[in-house]
Amino acid sequence: MFFRITGIVSPTKCYLYKDNIFVGMNFLRFFLFPLAILYSSITSLRNLFFDLGIFTSRKYKNPTIGVGNLSVGGTGKSVCVDYVVSLVKKNYEVAILSRGYGRLTKGYYEAKNTSTFKEIGDEPLMLYRKHPEVRVAVAERRRLGMENLLKKAKPNTVFVWDDCFQHRWVSPDLMILLTSFEHLFVNDYHLPVGSLRELSSGKKRADVVIVTKCPTKLTKQNKAQITQKLQLAKTQQLFFAKIGYADQIRNQERTFPIDKIENVPFVLITGIADPKPLLYYLNAIGGQFEHLQFADHHLFTDKDIEKIKSRANGRMILTTEKDFVRLAPIIQSDLLFYLGIEMKMNASDQKQLDQILMNASNKRLN
């Protein structure tokens, strides 16, 4: 008889496996429900104070675009930020402001060529390397971050705020709310029972809602069902996006065609909130791999690296782009590669979303 408990993200995502049949440990909700009520009461009261103007949100002269979610992670915020920046920077100066989750520093830091993930966080460092012409800064307090960025900002700078949905001391001109296809916020519970940072009624603050990580074959029925579930206001725009994978894997020196991967056994390393779409994709293209899964934003230890190298045993090591910025400095192997991703949608949705983003970008600049 075989028992195994998976890594715990929240009590509702902890499962007991018995003879390969999992049983959700939903009984934990009964014990944690009072805490969820207390937590949601606090966050709801805070939001009410902002809604009533008791607490004030600051707006800025320069256009601002916010990206965030209602849950604790796994919706693809950095991928969406990358999409927004890639579009907007074609016509405007862009600056990215993030919290810098997982960094070992405090206060305001701006990315530079010598920055490490320990100083600014893995996602900001990844974005800075993808967009070296863009200013990237981190600050727990978004007002502090904006004050510093504005000191040297050009007049036509558009600011993109990463993971800012709950940072209500600042208010973007356009707010994008993300929710993943398999974990819609309307089906979730408040922390610590579920993954929500606040009640799903917070969706009203979004101008755009994007359902991310959709399956390749998303039917009209799927869209209609989700649209009905989300119950958005008529003024809110809803889009559906999927993950697009790069056609090559790469590292700092080489690239390798992804369609050749089925002939190269490798070890897959993930330190992200939801690796399931990546696993599905690699299996679909015939990848032969062993998967070592770590927690989101995991700080790899010497013991972890020894384990990874031992399991690889001369085989290629594949990871995500976010994990690569943390692994490359310590593994230092030409066998370490990453697979890039991007947010993709159908042509009609993309055209409409791009127009919304450009309208927000030139709102007060022209």
C-alpha positions as a Markdown table, in Angstrom:
| # | Residue | x | y | z |
|---|---|---|---|---|
| 1 | Met | 0.0 | 0.0 | 0.0 |
| 2 | Phe | 1.4 | 3.4 | -1.1 |
| 3 | Phe | 0.8 | 6.8 | 0.5 |
| 4 | Arg | 2.2 | 10.1 | -0.6 |
| 5 | Ile | 1.3 | 13.7 | 0.1 |
| 6 | Thr | 2.1 | 16.3 | -2.5 |
| 7 | Gly | 3.7 | 19.7 | -1.9 |
| 8 | Ile | 1.2 | 22.0 | -0.2 |
| 9 | Val | 0.2 | 25.3 | -1.7 |
| 10 | Ser | -3.0 | 25.6 | 0.3 |
| 11 | Pro | -4.9 | 23.0 | 2.3 |
| 12 | Thr | -7.4 | 22.6 | -0.6 |
| 13 | Lys | -4.5 | 21.6 | -2.9 |
| 14 | Cys | -3.1 | 18.9 | -0.7 |
| 15 | Tyr | -4.0 | 15.4 | -1.7 |
| 16 | Leu | -3.5 | 12.0 | -0.3 |
| 17 | Tyr | -2.6 | 9.3 | -2.7 |
| 18 | Lys | -3.6 | 5.7 | -1.9 |
| 19 | Asp | -3.0 | 3.1 | -4.6 |
| 20 | Asn | -2.7 | 6.0 | -7.1 |
| 21 | Ile | -6.2 | 7.3 | -6.3 |
| 22 | Phe | -6.2 | 10.8 | -4.7 |
| 23 | Val | -8.7 | 12.0 | -2.2 |
| 24 | Gly | -8.9 | 15.7 | -1.6 |
| 25 | Met | -8.3 | 16.6 | 2.0 |
| 26 | Asn | -11.3 | 19.0 | 2.1 |
| 27 | Phe | -11.9 | 18.3 | 5.7 |
| 28 | Leu | -9.2 | 20.8 | 6.5 |
| 29 | Arg | -11.5 | 23.5 | 5.2 |
| 30 | Phe | -13.7 | 23.0 | 8.2 |
| 31 | Phe | -10.9 | 23.8 | 10.6 |
| 32 | Leu | -9.5 | 26.7 | 8.6 |
| 33 | Phe | -12.8 | 28.3 | 7.6 |
| 34 | Pro | -12.9 | 30.7 | 10.6 |
| 35 | Leu | -9.5 | 32.0 | 9.6 |
| 36 | Ala | -10.6 | 32.5 | 6.1 |
| 37 | Ile | -13.6 | 34.5 | 7.3 |
| 38 | Leu | -11.3 | 36.7 | 9.5 |
| 39 | Tyr | -8.9 | 37.2 | 6.6 |
| 40 | Ser | -11.6 | 38.1 | 4.1 |
| 41 | Ser | -13.2 | 40.5 | 6.6 |
| 42 | Ile | -9.9 | 42.4 | 7.0 |
| 43 | Thr | -9.2 | 42.6 | 3.3 |
| 44 | Ser | -12.9 | 43.6 | 2.6 |
| 45 | Leu | -12.7 | 46.3 | 5.2 |
| 46 | Arg | -9.5 | 47.6 | 3.7 |
| 47 | Asn | -11.1 | 47.7 | 0.2 |
| 48 | Leu | -14.1 | 49.4 | 1.5 |
| 49 | Phe | -12.0 | 52.2 | 3.0 |
| 50 | Phe | -10.4 | 52.7 | -0.4 |
| 51 | Asp | -13.8 | 52.6 | -2.2 |
| 52 | Leu | -15.2 | 55.3 | 0.2 |
| 53 | Gly | -12.1 | 57.5 | -0.1 |
| 54 | Ile | -11.0 | 57.1 | 3.5 |
| 55 | Phe | -7.8 | 55.6 | 2.1 |
| 56 | Thr | -6.7 | 57.4 | -1.1 |
| 57 | Ser | -5.3 | 55.9 | -4.2 |
| 58 | Arg | -2.8 | 58.0 | -6.1 |
| 59 | Lys | -3.0 | 58.4 | -9.9 |
| 60 | Tyr | -0.1 | 59.8 | -12.0 |
| 61 | Lys | 0.3 | 62.1 | -15.0 |
| 62 | Asn | 2.0 | 59.4 | -17.0 |
| 63 | Pro | 0.0 | 56.5 | -18.3 |
| 64 | Thr | 0.0 | 53.5 | -16.1 |
| 65 | Ile | -1.0 | 49.9 | -16.8 |
| 66 | Gly | -1.4 | 47.4 | -14.0 |
| 67 | Val | -1.3 | 43.6 | -14.2 |
| 68 | Gly | -2.4 | 41.4 | -11.3 |
| 69 | Asn | -4.6 | 38.7 | -10.0 |
| 70 | Leu | -6.9 | 37.7 | -7.1 |
| 71 | Ser | -4.9 | 34.6 | -6.2 |
| 72 | Val | -1.5 | 34.0 | -4.8 |
| 73 | Gly | 0.1 | 33.0 | -8.1 |
| 74 | Gly | 0.2 | 30.8 | -11.1 |
| 75 | Thr | -1.8 | 33.0 | -13.5 |
| 76 | Gly | 1.1 | 34.1 | -15.7 |
| 77 | Lys | 1.6 | 37.7 | -14.6 |
| 78 | Ser | 5.2 | 38.0 | -15.8 |
| 79 | Val | 4.2 | 36.6 | -19.2 |
| 80 | Cys | 1.4 | 39.2 | -19.5 |
| 81 | Val | 3.8 | 42.0 | -18.4 |
| 82 | Asp | 6.2 | 40.8 | -21.1 |
| 83 | Tyr | 3.3 | 41.0 | -23.7 |
| 84 | Val | 2.3 | 44.5 | -22.6 |
| 85 | Val | 5.9 | 45.8 | -22.6 |
| 86 | Ser | 6.7 | 44.2 | -26.0 |
| 87 | Leu | 3.8 | 46.0 | -27.6 |
| 88 | Val | 4.0 | 49.4 | -25.8 |
| 89 | Lys | 7.8 | 49.9 | -26.2 |
| 90 | Lys | 7.4 | 50.0 | -30.0 |
| 91 | Asn | 6.0 | 53.5 | -29.6 |
| 92 | Tyr | 6.9 | 54.7 | -26.1 |
| 93 | Glu | 9.5 | 54.7 | -23.4 |
| 94 | Val | 8.5 | 52.0 | -20.8 |
| 95 | Ala | 9.3 | 51.4 | -17.2 |
| 96 | Ile | 8.4 | 48.3 | -15.2 |
| 97 | Leu | 7.7 | 48.5 | -11.5 |
| 98 | Ser | 7.4 | 45.3 | -9.4 |
| 99 | Arg | 7.6 | 44.2 | -5.9 |
| 100 | Gly | 10.5 | 41.9 | -6.6 |
| 101 | Tyr | 9.1 | 38.8 | -4.8 |
| 102 | Gly | 11.7 | 36.5 | -3.4 |
| 103 | Arg | 14.6 | 39.1 | -3.4 |
| 104 | Leu | 16.8 | 39.4 | -0.4 |
| 105 | Thr | 16.8 | 43.2 | -0.4 |
| 106 | Lys | 14.4 | 45.8 | 0.9 |
| 107 | Gly | 13.3 | 49.2 | -0.4 |
| 108 | Tyr | 13.8 | 50.6 | -3.9 |
| 109 | Tyr | 16.2 | 49.0 | -6.4 |
| 110 | Glu | 16.6 | 49.6 | -10.1 |
| 111 | Ala | 17.9 | 46.9 | -12.4 |
| 112 | Lys | 21.3 | 47.3 | -14.0 |
| 113 | Asn | 23.7 | 45.0 | -15.9 |
| 114 | Thr | 25.2 | 43.6 | -12.8 |
| 115 | Ser | 22.0 | 43.0 | -10.9 |
| 116 | Thr | 21.2 | 39.5 | -9.5 |
| 117 | Phe | 17.9 | 37.8 | -8.7 |
| 118 | Lys | 18.8 | 38.1 | -5.0 |
| 119 | Glu | 18.8 | 41.9 | -5.4 |
| 120 | Ile | 15.7 | 42.4 | -7.5 |
| 121 | Gly | 13.9 | 39.0 | -7.8 |
| 122 | Asp | 13.8 | 36.4 | -10.6 |
| 123 | Glu | 10.9 | 37.8 | -12.6 |
| 124 | Pro | 12.1 | 41.4 | -12.7 |
| 125 | Leu | 15.6 | 40.2 | -13.7 |
| 126 | Met | 14.1 | 38.0 | -16.4 |
| 127 | Leu | 12.1 | 41.0 | -17.7 |
| 128 | Tyr | 15.2 | 43.2 | -17.6 |
| 129 | Arg | 17.2 | 40.8 | -19.7 |
| 130 | Lys | 14.4 | 40.4 | -22.2 |
| 131 | His | 14.0 | 44.2 | -22.4 |
| 132 | Pro | 17.4 | 45.8 | -21.7 |
| 133 | Glu | 16.3 | 49.1 | -23.0 |
| 134 | Val | 13.4 | 49.3 | -20.5 |
| 135 | Arg | 13.9 | 50.5 | -16.9 |
| 136 | Val | 13.0 | 47.9 | -14.4 |
| 137 | Ala | 12.6 | 48.7 | -10.7 |
| 138 | Val | 11.4 | 47.0 | -7.5 |
| 139 | Ala | 9.8 | 48.4 | -4.4 |
| 140 | Glu | 7.4 | 47.0 | -1.8 |
| 141 | Arg | 5.8 | 50.4 | -1.6 |
| 142 | Arg | 4.6 | 51.3 | -5.1 |
| 143 | Arg | 4.4 | 55.0 | -4.3 |
| 144 | Leu | 8.1 | 54.9 | -3.3 |
| 145 | Gly | 8.9 | 53.1 | -6.5 |
| 146 | Met | 7.0 | 55.6 | -8.6 |
| 147 | Glu | 8.6 | 58.6 | -6.9 |
| 148 | Asn | 12.1 | 57.2 | -7.7 |
| 149 | Leu | 11.3 | 56.2 | -11.3 |
| 150 | Leu | 9.7 | 59.6 | -12.1 |
| 151 | Lys | 12.8 | 61.5 | -11.1 |
| 152 | Lys | 14.5 | 60.4 | -14.3 |
| 153 | Ala | 11.5 | 59.4 | -16.4 |
| 154 | Lys | 11.1 | 60.9 | -19.9 |
| 155 | Pro | 7.8 | 62.7 | -20.6 |
| 156 | Asn | 6.5 | 59.9 | -22.8 |
| 157 | Thr | 7.2 | 57.1 | -20.4 |
| 158 | Val | 4.4 | 54.5 | -19.8 |
| 159 | Phe | 4.6 | 52.7 | -16.5 |
| 160 | Val | 3.7 | 49.0 | -16.3 |
| 161 | Trp | 3.0 | 47.7 | -12.8 |
| 162 | Asp | 3.5 | 44.1 | -12.1 |
| 163 | Asp | 1.4 | 42.3 | -9.5 |
| 164 | Cys | -0.4 | 45.4 | -8.3 |
| 165 | Phe | -4.0 | 44.4 | -7.9 |
| 166 | Gln | -3.9 | 44.6 | -4.1 |
| 167 | His | -1.6 | 47.6 | -4.0 |
| 168 | Arg | -4.4 | 50.1 | -3.8 |
| 169 | Trp | -2.3 | 53.0 | -2.6 |
| 170 | Val | -1.7 | 53.6 | -6.4 |
| 171 | Ser | -4.3 | 53.3 | -9.1 |
| 172 | Pro | -3.5 | 52.5 | -12.7 |
| 173 | Asp | -5.2 | 54.0 | -15.8 |
| 174 | Leu | -5.8 | 50.4 | -17.0 |
| 175 | Met | -6.1 | 47.4 | -14.7 |
| 176 | Ile | -5.6 | 43.9 | -16.2 |
| 177 | Leu | -6.9 | 41.0 | -14.0 |
| 178 | Leu | -5.6 | 37.5 | -14.8 |
| 179 | Thr | -7.2 | 34.2 | -13.9 |
| 180 | Ser | -6.1 | 30.8 | -15.2 |
| 181 | Phe | -8.4 | 28.5 | -17.1 |
| 182 | Glu | -8.2 | 25.6 | -14.6 |
| 183 | His | -8.3 | 27.8 | -11.5 |
| 184 | Leu | -10.9 | 30.5 | -12.1 |
| 185 | Phe | -11.1 | 32.9 | -9.1 |
| 186 | Val | -14.9 | 32.3 | -8.9 |
| 187 | Asn | -14.2 | 28.6 | -8.1 |
| 188 | Asp | -11.6 | 29.4 | -5.4 |
| 189 | Tyr | -11.7 | 30.2 | -1.7 |
| 190 | His | -10.1 | 32.9 | 0.4 |
| 191 | Leu | -6.8 | 32.2 | 2.1 |
| 192 | Pro | -6.0 | 30.1 | 4.0 |
| 193 | Val | -8.7 | 27.7 | 2.8 |
| 194 | Gly | -8.0 | 28.5 | -0.8 |
| 195 | Ser | -5.7 | 30.7 | -2.9 |
| 196 | Leu | -7.6 | 34.1 | -3.0 |
| 197 | Arg | -6.0 | 37.1 | -1.6 |
| 198 | Glu | -9.3 | 38.9 | -1.4 |
| 199 | Leu | -12.9 | 38.0 | -2.3 |
| 200 | Ser | -13.8 | 37.5 | -5.9 |
| 201 | Ser | -15.9 | 40.7 | -5.8 |
| 202 | Gly | -12.7 | 42.5 | -6.2 |
| 203 | Lys | -12.9 | 41.8 | -9.9 |
| 204 | Lys | -15.0 | 45.0 | -10.3 |
| 205 | Arg | -11.7 | 47.0 | -10.2 |
| 206 | Ala | -10.5 | 45.4 | -13.4 |
| 207 | Asp | -10.9 | 47.0 | -16.8 |
| 208 | Val | -9.7 | 43.9 | -18.6 |
| 209 | Val | -9.9 | 40.3 | -17.5 |
| 210 | Ile | -7.8 | 37.6 | -19.3 |
| 211 | Val | -8.3 | 33.9 | -18.8 |
| 212 | Thr | -4.8 | 32.5 | -19.1 |
| 213 | Lys | -3.4 | 29.1 | -19.8 |
| 214 | Cys | -6.4 | 28.1 | -22.0 |
| 215 | Pro | -6.2 | 24.8 | -23.9 |
| 216 | Thr | -5.2 | 24.9 | -27.5 |
| 217 | Lys | -8.7 | 23.8 | -28.6 |
| 218 | Leu | -10.9 | 26.2 | -26.7 |
| 219 | Thr | -14.5 | 25.8 | -27.8 |
| 220 | Lys | -17.2 | 28.5 | -28.0 |
| 221 | Gln | -19.0 | 26.5 | -25.3 |
| 222 | Asn | -16.0 | 26.8 | -23.0 |
| 223 | Lys | -15.9 | 30.5 | -23.5 |
| 224 | Ala | -19.6 | 30.9 | -23.0 |
| 225 | Gln | -19.5 | 28.9 | -19.7 |
| 226 | Ile | -16.6 | 30.9 | -18.4 |
| 227 | Thr | -18.2 | 34.2 | -19.4 |
| 228 | Gln | -21.3 | 33.1 | -17.5 |
| 229 | Lys | -19.3 | 32.1 | -14.4 |
| 230 | Leu | -17.3 | 35.3 | -14.2 |
| 231 | Gln | -20.3 | 37.6 | -14.4 |
| 232 | Leu | -18.4 | 40.7 | -15.5 |
| 233 | Ala | -19.8 | 44.1 | -15.9 |
| 234 | Lys | -20.7 | 45.3 | -19.4 |
| 235 | Thr | -17.8 | 47.8 | -19.3 |
| 236 | Gln | -15.2 | 45.1 | -18.6 |
| 237 | Gln | -13.5 | 43.4 | -21.5 |
| 238 | Leu | -12.9 | 39.6 | -21.4 |
| 239 | Phe | -10.1 | 37.8 | -23.4 |
| 240 | Phe | -8.9 | 34.2 | -23.6 |
| 241 | Ala | -5.2 | 33.5 | -23.9 |
| 242 | Lys | -3.0 | 30.4 | -24.1 |
| 243 | Ile | 0.7 | 29.7 | -23.6 |
| 244 | Gly | 2.9 | 29.8 | -26.6 |
| 245 | Tyr | 6.2 | 28.0 | -26.4 |
| 246 | Ala | 9.4 | 29.1 | -28.2 |
| 247 | Asp | 10.5 | 27.0 | -31.1 |
| 248 | Gln | 14.0 | 26.8 | -29.6 |
| 249 | Ile | 15.5 | 26.2 | -26.2 |
| 250 | Arg | 18.5 | 28.3 | -25.3 |
| 251 | Asn | 21.1 | 29.3 | -22.9 |
| 252 | Gln | 23.7 | 32.1 | -22.9 |
| 253 | Glu | 25.8 | 30.5 | -25.6 |
| 254 | Arg | 23.6 | 28.1 | -27.7 |
| 255 | Thr | 20.2 | 27.4 | -29.1 |
| 256 | Phe | 18.6 | 24.0 | -29.7 |
| 257 | Pro | 15.5 | 23.3 | -31.9 |
| 258 | Ile | 12.6 | 22.2 | -29.7 |
| 259 | Asp | 11.5 | 19.7 | -32.3 |
| 260 | Lys | 14.7 | 17.7 | -31.7 |
| 261 | Ile | 14.1 | 17.3 | -28.0 |
| 262 | Glu | 12.3 | 13.9 | -28.3 |
| 263 | Asn | 15.7 | 12.4 | -29.1 |
| 264 | Val | 17.5 | 13.9 | -26.1 |
| 265 | Pro | 16.6 | 12.6 | -22.7 |
| 266 | Phe | 16.8 | 15.4 | -20.1 |
| 267 | Val | 16.0 | 16.5 | -16.6 |
| 268 | Leu | 13.3 | 19.2 | -16.2 |
| 269 | Ile | 13.6 | 21.6 | -13.3 |
| 270 | Thr | 10.7 | 23.8 | -12.3 |
| 271 | Gly | 10.3 | 26.3 | -9.5 |
| 272 | Ile | 7.0 | 27.8 | -10.7 |
| 273 | Ala | 3.5 | 27.8 | -9.2 |
| 274 | Asp | 1.9 | 25.7 | -11.9 |
| 275 | Pro | 4.1 | 23.5 | -14.1 |
| 276 | Lys | 1.3 | 21.4 | -15.5 |
| 277 | Pro | 0.9 | 23.2 | -18.8 |
| 278 | Leu | 4.7 | 22.8 | -19.4 |
| 279 | Leu | 4.6 | 19.1 | -18.5 |
| 280 | Tyr | 1.6 | 18.6 | -20.9 |
| 281 | Tyr | 3.4 | 20.3 | -23.7 |
| 282 | Leu | 6.7 | 18.5 | -23.3 |
| 283 | Asn | 4.9 | 15.1 | -23.1 |
| 284 | Ala | 2.9 | 16.1 | -26.2 |
| 285 | Ile | 6.0 | 16.7 | -28.3 |
| 286 | Gly | 7.6 | 13.4 | -27.2 |
| 287 | Gly | 10.0 | 14.7 | -24.5 |
| 288 | Gln | 11.8 | 12.0 | -22.5 |
| 289 | Phe | 12.5 | 13.6 | -19.1 |
| 290 | Glu | 12.6 | 13.3 | -15.4 |
| 291 | His | 10.9 | 16.1 | -13.5 |
| 292 | Leu | 12.3 | 17.7 | -10.4 |
| 293 | Gln | 9.7 | 20.1 | -9.0 |
| 294 | Phe | 10.4 | 22.9 | -6.5 |
| 295 | Ala | 8.3 | 25.6 | -4.9 |
| 296 | Asp | 7.6 | 28.8 | -6.8 |
| 297 | His | 10.6 | 31.2 | -6.6 |
| 298 | His | 12.5 | 28.5 | -4.8 |
| 299 | Leu | 16.0 | 29.6 | -3.6 |
| 300 | Phe | 18.2 | 26.7 | -4.8 |
| 301 | Thr | 20.6 | 25.4 | -2.1 |
| 302 | Asp | 23.9 | 23.6 | -2.6 |
| 303 | Lys | 22.1 | 20.4 | -1.7 |
| 304 | Asp | 19.5 | 21.1 | -4.4 |
| 305 | Ile | 22.3 | 21.7 | -7.0 |
| 306 | Glu | 24.0 | 18.5 | -6.1 |
| 307 | Lys | 20.8 | 16.6 | -6.5 |
| 308 | Ile | 20.1 | 18.2 | -9.9 |
| 309 | Lys | 23.6 | 17.4 | -11.2 |
| 310 | Ser | 23.4 | 13.9 | -9.8 |
| 311 | Arg | 20.0 | 13.2 | -11.5 |
| 312 | Ala | 21.2 | 14.8 | -14.7 |
| 313 | Asn | 24.4 | 12.7 | -14.8 |
| 314 | Gly | 25.6 | 14.4 | -18.0 |
| 315 | Arg | 22.1 | 14.8 | -19.5 |
| 316 | Met | 20.7 | 18.1 | -20.6 |
| 317 | Ile | 18.9 | 20.2 | -17.9 |
| 318 | Leu | 15.9 | 22.1 | -19.1 |
| 319 | Thr | 14.1 | 24.7 | -17.0 |
| 320 | Thr | 11.8 | 27.8 | -17.4 |
| 321 | Glu | 13.1 | 31.2 | -18.2 |
| 322 | Lys | 12.3 | 32.5 | -14.7 |
| 323 | Asp | 14.2 | 29.6 | -13.1 |
| 324 | Phe | 17.1 | 30.0 | -15.5 |
| 325 | Val | 18.1 | 33.4 | -14.0 |
| 326 | Arg | 18.4 | 31.6 | -10.6 |
| 327 | Leu | 20.0 | 28.4 | -11.7 |
| 328 | Ala | 22.5 | 29.7 | -14.3 |
| 329 | Pro | 24.9 | 31.5 | -11.8 |
| 330 | Ile | 25.2 | 28.4 | -9.6 |
| 331 | Ile | 25.0 | 25.5 | -12.1 |
| 332 | Gln | 27.3 | 27.1 | -14.7 |
| 333 | Ser | 26.8 | 24.3 | -17.2 |
| 334 | Asp | 26.6 | 24.4 | -21.0 |
| 335 | Leu | 23.9 | 21.7 | -20.6 |
| 336 | Leu | 21.5 | 24.0 | -18.8 |
| 337 | Phe | 18.8 | 25.4 | -21.2 |
| 338 | Tyr | 15.5 | 27.2 | -20.8 |
| 339 | Leu | 12.3 | 27.2 | -22.8 |
| 340 | Gly | 10.7 | 30.6 | -23.3 |
| 341 | Ile | 7.0 | 31.2 | -23.3 |
| 342 | Glu | 4.6 | 34.0 | -24.4 |
| 343 | Met | 1.0 | 34.9 | -24.1 |
| 344 | Lys | -1.0 | 34.1 | -27.3 |
| 345 | Met | -4.6 | 34.6 | -28.4 |
| 346 | Asn | -6.6 | 34.6 | -31.6 |
| 347 | Ala | -6.1 | 37.4 | -34.1 |
| 348 | Ser | -9.4 | 39.1 | -33.2 |
| 349 | Asp | -8.8 | 39.2 | -29.5 |
| 350 | Gln | -5.2 | 40.2 | -30.0 |
| 351 | Lys | -6.1 | 43.2 | -32.2 |
| 352 | Gln | -8.7 | 44.3 | -29.7 |
| 353 | Leu | -6.4 | 44.0 | -26.7 |
| 354 | Asp | -3.6 | 45.7 | -28.4 |
| 355 | Gln | -5.8 | 48.6 | -29.2 |
| 356 | Ile | -6.9 | 48.9 | -25.6 |
| 357 | Leu | -3.3 | 48.9 | -24.5 |
| 358 | Met | -2.3 | 51.5 | -27.0 |
| 359 | Asn | -5.3 | 53.7 | -26.1 |
| 360 | Ala | -4.2 | 53.5 | -22.4 |
| 361 | Ser | -0.6 | 54.3 | -23.3 |
| 362 | Asn | -1.4 | 57.5 | -25.2 |
| 363 | Lys | -4.3 | 58.6 | -22.9 |
| 364 | Arg | -2.5 | 61.6 | -21.5 |
| 365 | Leu | 0.6 | 61.9 | -23.7 |
| 366 | Asn | -0.9 | 63.4 | -26.8 |
